[in-house]
Amino acid sequence: MAAETTAGGLNVGQAWSGGKSPFDVSYGKLMMWYFLVSDAFTFSALLITYGTIRASNPTWADPNKVFNSFPGLEGMDIPLGFVSVMTFILILSSVFIVRAVQEGHLMNRVGVVKWMLLGILGGAAFLGCQAWEWAHLIHQGQTLTANPFGPPAFGQLFFLITGFHGFHVFSGVVINCIVCAMAATGSLERRGHYEMVEKVGLYWHFVDLVWIFVFLAFYLL
């Protein structure tokens, strides 16, 4: 009796039977990638909306005038100085998470916890910086309905998009804290791998990458 074949000409025994993933990646990582791709569409839609509204307005806020303050240096004109520090902090925190992933590959629990804690501190510091920036802009009169620097749409989109990104950073800090606690208690080590650190690392790097586009849209263009 001839061997049963699939549409592609393979024997049934040679076809994928639900064992090892055809993408050579775990289910958890694959689902994280699906989530990140879908989230990327959301951020893309928001940034495209921002670009469209900005292009349709004859005047717009000048980022060099809007973002020219620095904590403790009131009265000095430092265009984009503070947001540059914010960006550096977030990128540095992403580097720390990379180091945590590397230590996870080496099954070094102490190293994973140390670098994750530094990454968490970086994320928390970024959120603190963003809170100060929001408070400062609101104090200057920028709200959802008023904007002393230009069209009200600028303030509305700024708070919406940076707030949405900030929510992602906050979520990442919380998730990193949970995974760091799991690593510190030996839960991940008992599993025989630190893949969970890699998965939250993917999310954190995505948040970092999105900020580059937000930074470009609001602060540089």
Summary of the structure (lengths in Angstrom):
residues: 221
radius of gyration: 22.6
end to end distance: 69.8
largest distance: 88.6
contacts: 630
relative contact order: 0.14
helix: 71%
strand: 1%
